[in-house]
Amino acid sequence: MVKSVYEEYNILPQKLIDEVRDEATANKLKTDEIRKVLERVKNAFDSSQVNPGESIGIVTAESIGEPGTQMTLNVFHFAGVAEVAVTLGLPRLIELLDARKEPSTPKIEVYLQKDISKDAAAVKKVAVSIKQTKLGELVEEFTINMTQFRVEVYLDKKKMRDFGISENFVSKVIEDTLKNASVKINRDFITIKPKAEQFELKELYQLREKCRELHVKGVKGIKQVLPVKRDNEFIVICVGNSLEGVLDIEGVDCRKTVTNDIFKTEAVLGIEAARQAIINEAIEVIENQGLDIDIRHIMLLADVMTSAGSIKGITRSGITGEKESVLARASFETPIKHIINATLKGEEDKLNSVIENVMLNQEIPVGTGLPSLIAKMRGNLK
Amino acid sequence: MSDVFLDNKYVGTVENPLDFVKNVKDKRIGDKVLEGINLIYDPKINEVHIETSKGRLRRPLIRVENGKSFFTKEHVDKLNQGSLSWDDLLKEGVIEYLDALEEEESLIALSEQDLTSKHTHLEISPVVILGLTTSLIPYSNFGSSSRLIRGSKIQKQSVGLYATNFLMRMDTDVSVLHNPEKPIVKSFMHDVLDYDKHPAGQNVTIALMSFEGYNMEDSIILNRGSVQRGLVRSTYFRPYDAEELRYSGGLTDEIHVPDKEVKGYKSEKDYKHLEKDGIVYAGAKVKEDEVVIGRTSPPRFLGEMEEFSIAASTRRESSVTVREGEGGVVDMVVITENEEGNKVVQIRLRHQRIPEIGDKFASRHGQKGVVGMVIDEENMPFSASGITPDIIFSPHSIPGRMTISHLIEVVAGKVGSLAGRYIDGTTFDVEKESDLRKELVQLGFRENGTEVFYNGMTGEKFKARIFVGNMYYLRLKHMVANKLHARASGRIQLLTRQPIEGRARGGGLRVGEMEKDCFVAHGASLLLKERFDSDKTIVYVCEKCGMLAVNDTFKDIKQCLKCGSNVEITAIELSYAFKLLMDELKSLCIYPKLLLRSKY
């Protein structure tokens, strides 16, 4: 019986209906009362919808552009506070909207599973396991033994203990990575010797340099980790953008972990996640600057950027460059290029959008310029 | 042993650099030649640098040794008696001049209490941290620095007595204040600069309150009674000049009343102010577009002369007329000759500027605003003693800008005007605010400067007490009369057929890219089209080839130059700018084809 009332209003978004249902059951409303509530919800919903012919695009552009002029170019950093320096402010917003492939400061916020997220020691352990460790960091000294033709690696015992790595583990990693060298553990050091019978000294030197950069442990590309307390649970902030690697680590909450790299988000989690990532990142910048931009403007922007199934920036190579109208493209950037290409292809401009109609001084198809006669006129208009 | 550089050129070495520098510094005291020298020893690079070059900035400082200033009370007394001069102090070594280089090696104390044994010099006065105009701001140590900067910038724009010989000068865009007053609240710099000989403002009674919303956003309200009594009235001068230029072939311009046959002759009444010599008389009241100097020029091209044999008819009218929107009284007429021997006539127009809505005013504290309304005196709020303020200033201008000095000046000005004396507002050395308050009580007023006020229109008492006092107000040179501009139609550019730019030429007001965006955002499609119709044209299009066709109205034939007259040719309306774009594309061998379709 009650269910049918909600079905009458199924044009409303499911989320709103669910909210009304929750409130209704909590307050034990009768069917008539629920209907009244839903009627009001529907009215509110209808009145908050955008009218046909509303120029949402330019309103969005103005609503983001104008506060953008007030943004401080360089954001003040708190010296001495344990925090990862992230690009914020206008440079970050430009980076987002232009859809640059690599963010200037890639960052991952790693959330941990409930059982460990409140235990500082366990969090630290996960953090250490995420951070990439290169052999060079664990070593006191690399020496080239000329008489034996081998590289000797003196490990830093204290650091080994901190990172929880054994000598055997290191030697195994070296052996697995360096296919053409044999590894032996001595009392104080590990020796690495090329398998080939004949080799030059130069090769030995190269081997040593290769060892220095050898990836021992952790997620590749995560240069720095920083456990931070946020809303009475610990999270780990990582510098780097290897989201897929971090998600593989045990103890990481895959549902909440996020990166500020929208392209990485798209690759790992899909285009819908990328859309949300754009919204979140843009909102963060705006709120950080103390500005107030309605989230729906950002949502429209993110929709436009991701609607094609891949991320496209607001650039002449992105969505602006994909406009149908030649004149509209030419009015944005590099007009000569667009006009020449259009000439070569014999492109036709249908004058369907705003800017080209402004150029020809015709009625623009928004607002009062939108309505037109449905009836077809016959005969001569003169 | 260290190297010695004279004006950055290596000249030799000295054995003991520290002694050397000290010796030179001792020797230069009172020495006519060495006086202009500054030098330092830099131990980091072990070099001695001596500067003697001209054009470097130097400033005087009091010398200090072992924490003791060389400038003593004796000197003060002698200076007051007049038996000691600045040069004497220099000779005695009390004061010396440092340049930027030597300052680097010195430790300069701002005040005598700060002196330690490490100090080498003492500032003559802490006020020297301010510039000339900034130190004209009273109580400036009670204001915020950004407002001081604005305050000093504003003072440079104030209308006053810019030069005492202004009556003999031909300056462009200048104003002179009618009854300039010296400020009641002044600083020492006013005395130093002889400010009372060329003041640039007036002492006005000011009330801090809002009034009917006419003083929102920094605007101020003027009392019409005060305005009619001559408050901040000024005169604006503008010169006009004309030269009798000589051209090749012995032709010259001629300054005279132009004949009616002259090309471009205006109407007779435009020349009514001219005397026989073709120049207006001093005292003539002229309006815009009227001729002040009549002049004719020979034809632009000599070819023109041969075609029409009557010489007079080919001469061009090139009179000097009063600028658009301006006018006034001819103040002075000068006829002279320039370096090339050409006759030059200069006219100076004078126009009385009575303060009106839109004129800009400011106090000395960076608080500027335009007149929002002039209120009749009988409607102005009045105090219990019947005083109406000259200016009503909005209190919203105070908290965010933190110009406490503005408020203190009001109190100080009130005390000064009531007690009949000048108040010293020199930075760091002011008359104390608490003393001023006490004096105000003695003078029979509330110590915080507020008074009971009554609504001028209803006679009701205001619930709040109003802060009133006296302060120095400046009239700034930006006046609406010089800025007001509007146009319905007028001249257009030849190339684009869009309205020309600029107020002086009667140009249009541009609806730019961002303004266009506003129309679009409002969905005001038809309004936007109407606004951009300023360059609309009707073009004829050949429906066959899509190129522009020709409409010969004389023969009443529409034809396409390519396809002939046997094709359908339709008139369309578009912006001339786009037609121009198509023409330019065609010149680049790009074929912009118009495909027409009925809009309905």
Interface residues (C-beta under 8 A of the other chain):
Chain A: G53 E54 S55 I58 V59 A61 E62 I339 I340 T343 E348 V354 V358 M359 L360 N361 Q362 E363 I364 P365 V366 G367 T368 G369 L370 S372 L373 M377 L381
Chain B: K516 D517 C518 V520 A521 H522 G523 A524 S525 L526 L527 L528 K529 F532 D533 D535 K536 E573 L574 S575 A577 F578 L581 L585 I590 Y591 L595 S598 K599 Y600
